[in-house]
Structures are given as C-alpha cells and as structure tokens.
Amino acid sequence: MSFRSGHYSEQHHAHDHGRASPRRPASSRTPVAPAQQQQDGYTLVHAGKQVRFGPVAFWIVVGTVTVLGMWSAATATYFAFRDDVLTRLIARQAEMQYAYEDRIAELRAKVDRTTSRQLLDQEQFDQKLDQIMRRQTTLESRATALGVIPDGSVTGSIRPPARGAAASDPAPSGMPKPSPISDTVIFVAPPDREARLESRTPVVGKVQPNQFAKVQGFDNVVLRLQSSLDKVEGRQMAALSSVEESMESRIRRMRGVITDLGLDMAQLEAATPRAGVGGPFVPVKLPPDAGTFERQLHRINVTRIHVERLNRTLALVPYRKPVIGAVEFSSGFGIRSDPFLGRPAMHTGLDFRAATGDPVRATANGKVVTSGWQGGYGRMIEIDHGNGLSTRYGHLSEIHVKIGDLIKLGQVIGAVGSTGRSTGPHLHYETRIDGDPVDPQKFLRAGVRLSAG
C-alpha cells in the first residue's frame, strides 16, 4: 500500500512497465493544468494493483474500520468479562433484595412488638382497673357495714376522726349534747361519720372498664385512683377504730359505775325486762380469709351487744337528774338544821331548786308503788326500779301517774310544787337501796362519769 501524489504515481507506473521515459528539456515539458495539480488523493497498492481513493471516501473507510474495531474490542471485552459483570449485578441485586427483606422483617417485628406491648398494656390496664373496681366495691360494702352500726348504742359519744380545721369547729348550737343528767334522756346520735360519707363518693364510677389508656397516662390514672381509694380506706379504718375504742371505753365506764355503786351486775341483768324476741340459734362464724376490717367489725358487733345489754341494765339505775335545766341544790343529803325546828336533822335526799309547775321526770325505768299524799313529803311518787333500787319525788304540785303504772326513763310523772313540809317550791328527790336512803349525788356523779367521752 502506498500513497503518492499524481506525478509520482505516473513516473512510478512507467518505470514498472519497462518503458524509458525520454528526457525532455525542461523548457519542452508540457505544462500541467491547474486543476490536475490541485487534485489530491490516496492510492492503495496491492499485488501490483492500485486503487485510488478520494479523501472523503478514505476517511469514511478509516472511520468505519475504526468503529468496527472498537465495536469488536467492546464485544470481545463484554464476552470476556460478561460472567463477572453478571455475577456482580446479580450479587448486588441479591444484596439489595436481602437488605430490603431484612428491613421489612425488622419493621414487621417492630410492629409486632408494638402491638404486643399495646395488648399487654391493655391487659394490664384492664386487670388493674378491675382490681380497683373490686376494691371500690369492697370499700362501699364496708361503708354500708359502718353505716348500720347504731351510734345510739354508744350514747352518741363516737367522734369522727379529726379532719384538719374541721375537727376544731364548734358543734352546731342546735345540736343538744348528750348528758346522763340532762333534761332529756333521748340520746342524740352525732353526724354521720366522715368515712360513711366519703365512701359514697363515686371514686372510679366514671372510668370505663374497657377504656384503653396510653402508656404515658396509664400510671398516673392508676396512681390517682389507688391514692383516692387508700384515703377512703384509711378514713374507714380510722372511723372503725374510733367506734371500737369508744365502745370499749363505754363498757369499762359502765362496769366501773355499777361496781362503784355497789350493785350486783348479775342481779341487775336478771331484773332487766325483755321484749318479745326469739328465733333459731345461728352461731356467728368469720370466713377463714377475713381481713383486718372484717375481724375488727366482728369485734365491734360483739362489743355492741354488750353495750346494748349494759344500757338496758343501766336503764334501771337512777343516775340522771329529775328536773330540767342546770343542777342547783337548795339542800344536800345528810345532817342539816331542820328548817322548821332549827335542830339538827337527817335530810334523806336532795332538794332541787325549781319553779312551781316545772316538769319532773323519772330517772330510770320502773313501776309506781306510791302515788299520793305522804305526810311531810306532801304529794309524793315512789318508783321501784328493781334489785332494791327505788326513787322518791316529793312536794309535788301535780301527779300524773298512779300505782302500778310502768314508767319509762325520762317520762314526765308530775310537777314541782311546795306541798307537805316545805318552805317553798322545790323538788325533794331520794334514792334508796333496799329501803335505806343513799346520797343521790353518788348516782349523779356516776352519770357524769358515763357521759365522759
């Protein structure tokens, strides 16, 4: 292959055919046309043959050959490294797929954990809420048990636990204070206990049993409910302890009074009248799983029975005052100067200062054995209270009962006057044991002692 200009090609061609070119003088050469001199080209020589190409065709051929060569090289490279590339592509796709699947599995596991935690929280919330509801029901039943304890059986002396400043507030002026020697013997029960009222508050009534609480607010809700129930339970236990303490104190005072008065408890109980009662005997049994509240309530009920029995027994003991108003004695029990003779004499009772017509009340249950005029007593009533105990009410202006009448504690039996051996309106009051007069103040002091607390 050879590339030459036009003149060089012609000379070379003539030389190859063995022809001698005659030398011509330079002046005798034939001039070449300008078009032929400017014409360029490329000659391909092979096996003695020449192929002439123009510049455009030549570069087209060269470009085509170059493109084909590059394509062949690329194809050969592709086929040489095809397995490697495919392996890498497959591995990359597999890696991406595995990562995607792992991510999906992780998210699915997270969703499952979240769902399980929510279900667990829901279950725990339902369990705790159910426990709180059961506890509230228990507290309400306890409040009901507290509510049925008759305060009158303890003579209204039970005081609810102190509650801040409210405990120091004075009692309402319209509420009479119980007193064993007051004008009336009707015992007024104190206001309802705090625990009885507080336990009626619907602590968890508005909470829906199946409501799902978020984890953030769940603990706070449960803590508030439990704290509220703890306060209610604490108040109930305090009220129960107060009731038990008051009843036990009351029993001690009652028994102490009976002993101090020299009375026989067995004889008093035997003489106590009984109303018509009866029924089969059913022993009281505490369940084996009874808690502190139930056991304490059982003790209170047993103690209350003793208190009621002692109250019925003491209803036959004249330890209350027979007139209305403050106690004011015009003459005491014992030796004194006789108001008519001026000589020492035995005064067998107490003279209560009062106005004519003031009501006179029986100081204990009993039966009228004397009703009418009795010498120096004037108009007089005598009531037998049993077990040798009796009381006398003298100088009456009016008598409202007759012999044989059964008298109730606090019943009005007559009116103050100045009949008989008297210097002015007053009530002559006596207490007797087996017919012998004893100082009525001994019984009145016993009544003051019973009213304490």
PECORGI-V675074 format. One record per pair of residues at least 24 apart in sequence whose C-alpha atoms are under 10 Angstrom apart, sorted by the first residue. I is the first residue (numbers start at 1). GAP is how many residues later the second one is. If there is no record, write none. Layout:
BEGIN
i->I gap->GAP
i->I gap->GAP
END
This chain:
BEGIN
i->1 gap->41
i->1 gap->42
i->1 gap->43
i->1 gap->44
i->1 gap->45
i->1 gap->46
i->1 gap->47
i->1 gap->48
i->1 gap->49
i->1 gap->50
i->2 gap->40
i->2 gap->41
i->2 gap->42
i->2 gap->43
i->2 gap->44
i->2 gap->48
i->2 gap->49
i->3 gap->38
i->3 gap->39
i->3 gap->40
i->3 gap->41
i->3 gap->42
i->3 gap->47
i->3 gap->49
i->3 gap->50
i->4 gap->36
i->4 gap->37
i->4 gap->38
i->4 gap->39
i->4 gap->40
i->4 gap->48
i->5 gap->32
i->5 gap->34
i->5 gap->35
i->5 gap->36
i->5 gap->37
i->5 gap->38
i->6 gap->30
i->6 gap->31
i->6 gap->32
i->6 gap->33
i->6 gap->34
i->6 gap->35
i->6 gap->36
i->6 gap->37
i->7 gap->25
i->7 gap->29
i->7 gap->30
i->9 gap->34
i->9 gap->41
i->13 gap->37
i->16 gap->32
i->117 gap->98
i->118 gap->94
i->118 gap->95
i->118 gap->96
i->118 gap->97
i->119 gap->93
i->121 gap->91
i->121 gap->92
i->121 gap->93
i->121 gap->94
i->121 gap->97
i->122 gap->88
i->122 gap->89
i->122 gap->90
i->122 gap->91
i->122 gap->92
i->122 gap->93
i->122 gap->96
i->123 gap->87
i->123 gap->89
i->124 gap->94
i->125 gap->84
i->125 gap->85
i->125 gap->86
i->125 gap->87
i->125 gap->88
i->125 gap->89
i->125 gap->90
i->125 gap->93
i->125 gap->94
i->125 gap->96
i->125 gap->97
i->126 gap->82
i->126 gap->83
i->126 gap->84
i->126 gap->85
i->126 gap->86
i->126 gap->87
i->127 gap->82
i->128 gap->81
i->128 gap->94
i->128 gap->98
i->129 gap->75
i->129 gap->78
i->129 gap->79
i->129 gap->80
i->129 gap->81
i->129 gap->82
i->129 gap->92
i->129 gap->93
i->129 gap->96
i->129 gap->97
i->130 gap->79
i->130 gap->80
i->131 gap->95
i->132 gap->71
i->132 gap->72
i->132 gap->90
i->132 gap->93
i->132 gap->94
i->132 gap->97
i->133 gap->70
i->133 gap->71
i->133 gap->72
i->133 gap->74
i->133 gap->76
i->133 gap->92
i->135 gap->91
i->135 gap->94
i->135 gap->95
i->135 gap->98
i->136 gap->63
i->136 gap->64
i->136 gap->66
i->136 gap->67
i->136 gap->68
i->136 gap->69
i->136 gap->89
i->136 gap->90
i->136 gap->93
i->136 gap->96
i->136 gap->97
i->137 gap->62
i->138 gap->95
i->139 gap->56
i->139 gap->57
i->139 gap->60
i->139 gap->61
i->139 gap->90
i->139 gap->91
i->139 gap->93
i->139 gap->94
i->139 gap->97
i->140 gap->56
i->140 gap->58
i->140 gap->59
i->140 gap->60
i->140 gap->61
i->140 gap->62
i->140 gap->92
i->140 gap->93
i->141 gap->58
i->142 gap->53
i->142 gap->54
i->142 gap->57
i->142 gap->91
i->142 gap->94
i->142 gap->95
i->142 gap->98
i->142 gap->151
i->142 gap->152
i->142 gap->155
i->143 gap->50
i->143 gap->52
i->143 gap->53
i->143 gap->54
i->143 gap->55
i->143 gap->56
i->143 gap->57
i->143 gap->89
i->143 gap->90
i->143 gap->93
i->143 gap->97
i->144 gap->52
i->144 gap->55
i->144 gap->56
i->145 gap->51
i->145 gap->149
i->145 gap->152
i->146 gap->46
i->146 gap->47
i->146 gap->49
i->146 gap->50
i->146 gap->90
i->146 gap->91
i->146 gap->93
i->146 gap->94
i->146 gap->97
i->146 gap->151
i->147 gap->45
i->147 gap->46
i->147 gap->48
i->147 gap->49
i->147 gap->50
i->149 gap->91
i->149 gap->94
i->149 gap->148
i->149 gap->151
i->149 gap->152
i->149 gap->155
i->150 gap->39
i->150 gap->154
i->151 gap->36
i->151 gap->37
i->151 gap->38
i->151 gap->39
i->151 gap->40
i->151 gap->41
i->151 gap->42
i->151 gap->92
i->151 gap->96
i->151 gap->153
i->152 gap->34
i->152 gap->35
i->152 gap->36
i->152 gap->37
i->152 gap->38
i->152 gap->156
i->153 gap->34
i->153 gap->36
i->153 gap->94
i->153 gap->97
i->153 gap->151
i->153 gap->152
i->153 gap->153
i->153 gap->154
i->153 gap->155
i->153 gap->156
i->153 gap->157
i->153 gap->158
i->154 gap->33
i->154 gap->35
i->154 gap->89
i->154 gap->92
i->154 gap->93
i->154 gap->94
i->154 gap->95
i->154 gap->96
i->154 gap->97
i->154 gap->150
i->154 gap->153
i->154 gap->154
i->154 gap->157
i->155 gap->24
i->155 gap->25
i->155 gap->30
i->155 gap->31
i->155 gap->32
i->155 gap->33
i->155 gap->34
i->155 gap->35
i->155 gap->91
i->155 gap->92
i->155 gap->95
i->155 gap->152
i->155 gap->153
i->155 gap->156
i->155 gap->295
i->155 gap->296
i->155 gap->298
i->156 gap->31
i->156 gap->32
i->156 gap->33
i->156 gap->34
i->156 gap->35
i->156 gap->90
i->156 gap->295
i->156 gap->297
i->157 gap->30
i->157 gap->31
i->157 gap->32
i->157 gap->33
i->157 gap->86
i->157 gap->89
i->157 gap->90
i->157 gap->93
i->157 gap->294
i->157 gap->295
i->157 gap->296
i->158 gap->31
i->158 gap->32
i->158 gap->33
i->158 gap->35
i->158 gap->81
i->158 gap->84
i->158 gap->85
i->158 gap->86
i->158 gap->87
i->158 gap->88
i->158 gap->89
i->158 gap->295
i->159 gap->31
i->159 gap->32
i->159 gap->33
i->159 gap->34
i->159 gap->35
i->159 gap->80
i->159 gap->83
i->159 gap->84
i->159 gap->87
i->159 gap->294
i->160 gap->30
i->160 gap->31
i->160 gap->32
i->160 gap->33
i->160 gap->34
i->160 gap->35
i->160 gap->75
i->160 gap->76
i->160 gap->78
i->160 gap->79
i->160 gap->80
i->160 gap->81
i->160 gap->82
i->160 gap->83
i->161 gap->32
i->161 gap->33
i->161 gap->34
i->161 gap->74
i->161 gap->75
i->161 gap->77
i->161 gap->78
i->161 gap->79
i->161 gap->80
i->161 gap->81
i->162 gap->32
i->162 gap->76
i->163 gap->31
i->163 gap->72
i->177 gap->274
i->178 gap->273
i->178 gap->274
i->179 gap->141
i->179 gap->142
i->179 gap->268
i->179 gap->269
i->179 gap->270
i->179 gap->271
i->179 gap->272
i->179 gap->273
i->180 gap->138
i->180 gap->139
i->180 gap->140
i->180 gap->141
i->180 gap->183
i->180 gap->264
i->180 gap->265
i->180 gap->266
i->180 gap->267
i->180 gap->268
i->180 gap->269
i->180 gap->270
i->180 gap->271
i->180 gap->272
i->181 gap->137
i->181 gap->138
i->181 gap->139
i->181 gap->140
i->181 gap->141
i->181 gap->142
i->181 gap->143
i->181 gap->144
i->181 gap->145
i->181 gap->146
i->181 gap->182
i->181 gap->262
i->181 gap->263
i->181 gap->264
i->181 gap->265
i->181 gap->266
i->181 gap->267
i->181 gap->270
i->182 gap->138
i->182 gap->139
i->182 gap->140
i->182 gap->141
i->182 gap->142
i->182 gap->143
i->182 gap->144
i->182 gap->145
i->182 gap->228
i->182 gap->265
i->182 gap->266
i->183 gap->137
i->183 gap->138
i->183 gap->139
i->183 gap->140
i->183 gap->141
i->183 gap->142
i->183 gap->143
i->183 gap->144
i->183 gap->176
i->183 gap->177
i->183 gap->178
i->183 gap->227
i->184 gap->136
i->184 gap->137
i->184 gap->138
i->184 gap->139
i->184 gap->140
i->184 gap->141
i->184 gap->177
i->184 gap->179
i->184 gap->225
i->184 gap->226
i->184 gap->227
i->185 gap->135
i->185 gap->136
i->185 gap->176
i->185 gap->177
i->185 gap->178
i->185 gap->179
i->185 gap->224
i->185 gap->225
i->185 gap->226
i->186 gap->223
i->186 gap->224
i->193 gap->42
i->193 gap->43
i->193 gap->46
i->193 gap->47
i->194 gap->38
i->194 gap->41
i->194 gap->42
i->194 gap->44
i->194 gap->45
i->195 gap->36
i->195 gap->37
i->195 gap->38
i->195 gap->39
i->195 gap->40
i->195 gap->41
i->195 gap->42
i->195 gap->43
i->195 gap->44
i->195 gap->45
i->196 gap->36
i->196 gap->39
i->196 gap->40
i->196 gap->43
i->197 gap->35
i->197 gap->39
i->198 gap->33
i->198 gap->34
i->198 gap->35
i->198 gap->37
i->198 gap->38
i->199 gap->30
i->199 gap->32
i->199 gap->33
i->199 gap->34
i->199 gap->36
i->199 gap->37
i->200 gap->32
i->201 gap->31
i->203 gap->25
i->203 gap->26
i->203 gap->29
i->204 gap->24
i->204 gap->25
i->233 gap->60
i->236 gap->57
i->237 gap->55
i->237 gap->56
i->237 gap->59
i->237 gap->60
i->240 gap->53
i->240 gap->56
i->240 gap->57
i->240 gap->60
i->241 gap->52
i->241 gap->55
i->241 gap->56
i->241 gap->59
i->243 gap->54
i->243 gap->57
i->243 gap->61
i->244 gap->52
i->244 gap->53
i->244 gap->55
i->244 gap->56
i->244 gap->57
i->244 gap->59
i->244 gap->60
i->245 gap->55
i->246 gap->54
i->246 gap->207
i->247 gap->53
i->247 gap->54
i->247 gap->56
i->247 gap->57
i->247 gap->59
i->247 gap->60
i->248 gap->52
i->248 gap->55
i->248 gap->56
i->248 gap->58
i->248 gap->59
i->249 gap->201
i->249 gap->203
i->249 gap->204
i->250 gap->53
i->250 gap->57
i->250 gap->60
i->250 gap->199
i->250 gap->200
i->250 gap->201
i->250 gap->202
i->250 gap->203
i->251 gap->52
i->251 gap->53
i->251 gap->55
i->251 gap->56
i->251 gap->57
i->251 gap->59
i->251 gap->60
i->251 gap->199
i->252 gap->55
i->252 gap->198
i->253 gap->193
i->253 gap->194
i->253 gap->196
i->253 gap->197
i->253 gap->198
i->253 gap->199
i->253 gap->200
i->254 gap->53
i->254 gap->56
i->254 gap->57
i->254 gap->59
i->254 gap->60
i->254 gap->192
i->254 gap->193
i->254 gap->195
i->254 gap->196
i->255 gap->55
i->255 gap->59
i->255 gap->195
i->256 gap->190
i->256 gap->193
i->256 gap->194
i->257 gap->57
i->257 gap->62
i->257 gap->185
i->257 gap->186
i->257 gap->188
i->257 gap->189
i->257 gap->190
i->257 gap->192
i->257 gap->193
i->258 gap->52
i->258 gap->55
i->258 gap->56
i->258 gap->59
i->258 gap->185
i->258 gap->188
i->260 gap->182
i->260 gap->183
i->260 gap->186
i->261 gap->56
i->261 gap->181
i->261 gap->182
i->261 gap->185
i->262 gap->171
i->263 gap->54
i->263 gap->124
i->263 gap->125
i->263 gap->126
i->263 gap->170
i->264 gap->123
i->265 gap->45
i->265 gap->48
i->265 gap->49
i->266 gap->47
i->267 gap->46
i->267 gap->119
i->267 gap->120
i->268 gap->42
i->268 gap->44
i->268 gap->45
i->268 gap->46
i->268 gap->47
i->268 gap->48
i->268 gap->49
i->268 gap->117
i->268 gap->118
i->268 gap->119
i->268 gap->120
i->268 gap->121
i->269 gap->40
i->269 gap->41
i->269 gap->43
i->269 gap->44
i->269 gap->45
i->269 gap->47
i->269 gap->118
i->270 gap->43
i->270 gap->116
i->270 gap->117
i->271 gap->42
i->271 gap->45
i->271 gap->114
i->271 gap->115
i->271 gap->116
i->272 gap->37
i->272 gap->38
i->272 gap->40
i->272 gap->41
i->272 gap->42
i->272 gap->43
i->272 gap->44
i->272 gap->93
i->272 gap->113
i->272 gap->114
i->272 gap->115
i->273 gap->39
i->273 gap->40
i->273 gap->43
i->273 gap->92
i->273 gap->93
i->274 gap->38
i->312 gap->53
i->313 gap->52
i->314 gap->50
i->314 gap->51
i->315 gap->48
i->315 gap->49
i->315 gap->50
i->315 gap->51
i->315 gap->70
i->315 gap->93
i->315 gap->94
i->316 gap->47
i->316 gap->48
i->316 gap->49
i->316 gap->50
i->316 gap->68
i->316 gap->69
i->316 gap->70
i->316 gap->71
i->316 gap->73
i->316 gap->74
i->316 gap->92
i->316 gap->93
i->317 gap->46
i->317 gap->47
i->317 gap->48
i->317 gap->49
i->317 gap->68
i->317 gap->69
i->317 gap->70
i->317 gap->72
i->317 gap->73
i->317 gap->74
i->317 gap->92
i->317 gap->114
i->317 gap->126
i->317 gap->129
i->317 gap->130
i->318 gap->44
i->318 gap->45
i->318 gap->46
i->318 gap->47
i->318 gap->48
i->318 gap->67
i->318 gap->71
i->318 gap->72
i->318 gap->73
i->318 gap->91
i->318 gap->113
i->318 gap->114
i->318 gap->122
i->318 gap->125
i->318 gap->126
i->318 gap->128
i->318 gap->129
i->319 gap->44
i->319 gap->45
i->319 gap->112
i->319 gap->121
i->319 gap->122
i->319 gap->123
i->319 gap->124
i->319 gap->125
i->319 gap->126
i->319 gap->127
i->319 gap->128
i->319 gap->129
i->319 gap->131
i->320 gap->41
i->320 gap->42
i->320 gap->43
i->320 gap->44
i->320 gap->89
i->320 gap->90
i->320 gap->120
i->320 gap->121
i->320 gap->123
i->320 gap->124
i->320 gap->125
i->320 gap->126
i->320 gap->127
i->320 gap->128
i->321 gap->31
i->321 gap->39
i->321 gap->40
i->321 gap->41
i->321 gap->42
i->321 gap->43
i->321 gap->89
i->321 gap->108
i->321 gap->119
i->321 gap->120
i->321 gap->122
i->321 gap->123
i->321 gap->126
i->322 gap->30
i->322 gap->37
i->322 gap->38
i->322 gap->39
i->322 gap->40
i->322 gap->41
i->322 gap->42
i->322 gap->71
i->322 gap->88
i->322 gap->89
i->322 gap->90
i->322 gap->91
i->322 gap->105
i->322 gap->107
i->323 gap->29
i->323 gap->30
i->323 gap->31
i->323 gap->35
i->323 gap->36
i->323 gap->37
i->323 gap->38
i->323 gap->39
i->323 gap->40
i->323 gap->87
i->323 gap->89
i->323 gap->92
i->323 gap->93
i->323 gap->104
i->323 gap->106
i->324 gap->30
i->324 gap->34
i->324 gap->35
i->324 gap->36
i->324 gap->37
i->325 gap->29
i->326 gap->26
i->326 gap->27
i->326 gap->28
i->327 gap->25
i->327 gap->26
i->327 gap->27
i->328 gap->24
i->328 gap->25
i->328 gap->26
i->329 gap->24
i->329 gap->25
i->329 gap->97
i->329 gap->98
i->329 gap->99
i->330 gap->24
i->330 gap->96
i->330 gap->97
i->330 gap->98
i->331 gap->97
i->332 gap->107
i->332 gap->108
i->332 gap->109
i->333 gap->96
i->333 gap->97
i->333 gap->104
i->333 gap->105
i->333 gap->106
i->333 gap->107
i->333 gap->108
i->334 gap->103
i->334 gap->104
i->334 gap->105
i->339 gap->82
i->339 gap->83
i->339 gap->84
i->340 gap->81
i->340 gap->82
i->340 gap->83
i->347 gap->81
i->347 gap->83
i->347 gap->90
i->347 gap->92
i->348 gap->80
i->348 gap->81
i->348 gap->82
i->348 gap->83
i->348 gap->84
i->348 gap->88
i->348 gap->89
i->348 gap->90
i->348 gap->91
i->348 gap->92
i->349 gap->42
i->349 gap->43
i->349 gap->44
i->349 gap->45
i->349 gap->78
i->349 gap->79
i->349 gap->80
i->349 gap->81
i->349 gap->82
i->349 gap->83
i->349 gap->88
i->349 gap->89
i->349 gap->90
i->349 gap->91
i->349 gap->92
i->350 gap->76
i->350 gap->77
i->350 gap->78
i->350 gap->79
i->350 gap->80
i->350 gap->81
i->350 gap->89
i->350 gap->90
i->350 gap->91
i->351 gap->42
i->351 gap->43
i->351 gap->74
i->351 gap->75
i->351 gap->76
i->351 gap->77
i->351 gap->78
i->351 gap->79
i->352 gap->64
i->352 gap->73
i->352 gap->74
i->352 gap->75
i->352 gap->76
i->352 gap->77
i->353 gap->63
i->353 gap->71
i->353 gap->72
i->353 gap->73
i->353 gap->74
i->353 gap->75
i->354 gap->61
i->354 gap->62
i->354 gap->63
i->354 gap->70
i->354 gap->71
i->354 gap->72
i->354 gap->73
i->355 gap->60
i->355 gap->61
i->355 gap->62
i->355 gap->63
i->355 gap->69
i->355 gap->70
i->355 gap->71
i->355 gap->72
i->356 gap->40
i->356 gap->41
i->356 gap->42
i->356 gap->59
i->356 gap->60
i->356 gap->61
i->356 gap->62
i->356 gap->68
i->356 gap->69
i->356 gap->70
i->356 gap->71
i->357 gap->39
i->357 gap->40
i->357 gap->41
i->357 gap->57
i->357 gap->58
i->357 gap->59
i->357 gap->60
i->357 gap->68
i->357 gap->69
i->358 gap->38
i->358 gap->39
i->358 gap->40
i->358 gap->56
i->358 gap->57
i->358 gap->58
i->358 gap->59
i->358 gap->67
i->358 gap->68
i->358 gap->69
i->359 gap->37
i->359 gap->39
i->359 gap->52
i->359 gap->53
i->359 gap->54
i->359 gap->55
i->359 gap->56
i->359 gap->57
i->359 gap->58
i->360 gap->33
i->360 gap->36
i->360 gap->38
i->360 gap->39
i->360 gap->40
i->360 gap->50
i->360 gap->51
i->360 gap->52
i->360 gap->53
i->360 gap->54
i->360 gap->55
i->360 gap->56
i->360 gap->67
i->361 gap->32
i->361 gap->46
i->361 gap->47
i->361 gap->48
i->361 gap->49
i->361 gap->50
i->361 gap->51
i->361 gap->52
i->361 gap->53
i->361 gap->54
i->362 gap->29
i->362 gap->30
i->362 gap->31
i->362 gap->45
i->362 gap->46
i->362 gap->47
i->362 gap->48
i->362 gap->49
i->362 gap->50
i->362 gap->51
i->362 gap->52
i->363 gap->28
i->363 gap->44
i->363 gap->45
i->363 gap->46
i->363 gap->47
i->363 gap->48
i->363 gap->49
i->363 gap->68
i->364 gap->25
i->364 gap->26
i->364 gap->27
i->364 gap->43
i->364 gap->44
i->364 gap->45
i->364 gap->46
i->364 gap->47
i->365 gap->41
i->365 gap->42
i->365 gap->43
i->365 gap->44
i->365 gap->45
i->365 gap->46
i->366 gap->24
i->366 gap->25
i->366 gap->38
i->366 gap->39
i->366 gap->40
i->366 gap->41
i->366 gap->42
i->366 gap->43
i->367 gap->35
i->367 gap->36
i->367 gap->37
i->367 gap->38
i->367 gap->39
i->367 gap->40
i->367 gap->41
i->368 gap->24
i->368 gap->33
i->368 gap->34
i->368 gap->35
i->368 gap->36
i->368 gap->37
i->368 gap->38
i->368 gap->39
i->368 gap->45
i->369 gap->33
i->369 gap->34
i->369 gap->35
i->369 gap->36
i->369 gap->37
i->370 gap->31
i->370 gap->32
i->370 gap->33
i->370 gap->34
i->371 gap->28
i->371 gap->29
i->371 gap->30
i->371 gap->31
i->371 gap->32
i->371 gap->33
i->371 gap->42
i->372 gap->24
i->372 gap->26
i->372 gap->27
i->372 gap->29
i->372 gap->30
i->372 gap->31
i->373 gap->26
i->373 gap->46
i->373 gap->47
i->374 gap->45
i->374 gap->46
i->375 gap->44
i->375 gap->45
i->375 gap->46
i->376 gap->43
i->376 gap->44
i->376 gap->45
i->376 gap->46
i->377 gap->41
i->377 gap->42
i->377 gap->43
i->377 gap->44
i->377 gap->45
i->377 gap->50
i->377 gap->51
i->378 gap->39
i->378 gap->40
i->378 gap->41
i->378 gap->42
i->378 gap->43
i->378 gap->44
i->379 gap->35
i->379 gap->37
i->379 gap->38
i->379 gap->39
i->379 gap->40
i->379 gap->41
i->380 gap->34
i->380 gap->39
i->380 gap->40
i->380 gap->47
i->380 gap->48
i->380 gap->49
i->381 gap->32
i->381 gap->33
i->381 gap->48
i->382 gap->47
i->382 gap->48
i->382 gap->49
i->383 gap->24
i->383 gap->48
i->384 gap->48
i->386 gap->47
i->386 gap->48
i->387 gap->46
i->387 gap->47
i->388 gap->44
i->388 gap->45
i->388 gap->46
i->388 gap->47
i->388 gap->48
i->389 gap->42
i->389 gap->43
i->389 gap->44
i->389 gap->45
i->389 gap->46
i->389 gap->47
i->389 gap->48
i->390 gap->40
i->390 gap->41
i->390 gap->42
i->390 gap->43
i->390 gap->44
i->390 gap->45
i->390 gap->46
i->390 gap->47
i->391 gap->38
i->391 gap->39
i->391 gap->40
i->391 gap->41
i->391 gap->42
i->391 gap->44
i->391 gap->46
i->391 gap->49
i->392 gap->35
i->392 gap->36
i->392 gap->37
i->392 gap->38
i->392 gap->39
i->392 gap->40
i->392 gap->45
i->393 gap->34
i->393 gap->35
i->393 gap->36
i->393 gap->37
i->393 gap->38
i->394 gap->24
i->394 gap->25
i->394 gap->26
i->394 gap->27
i->394 gap->28
i->394 gap->32
i->394 gap->33
i->394 gap->34
i->394 gap->35
i->394 gap->36
i->395 gap->24
i->395 gap->25
i->395 gap->26
i->395 gap->27
i->395 gap->29
i->395 gap->30
i->395 gap->31
i->395 gap->32
i->395 gap->33
i->395 gap->34
i->396 gap->24
i->396 gap->29
i->396 gap->30
i->396 gap->31
i->396 gap->32
i->397 gap->28
i->397 gap->29
i->397 gap->30
END
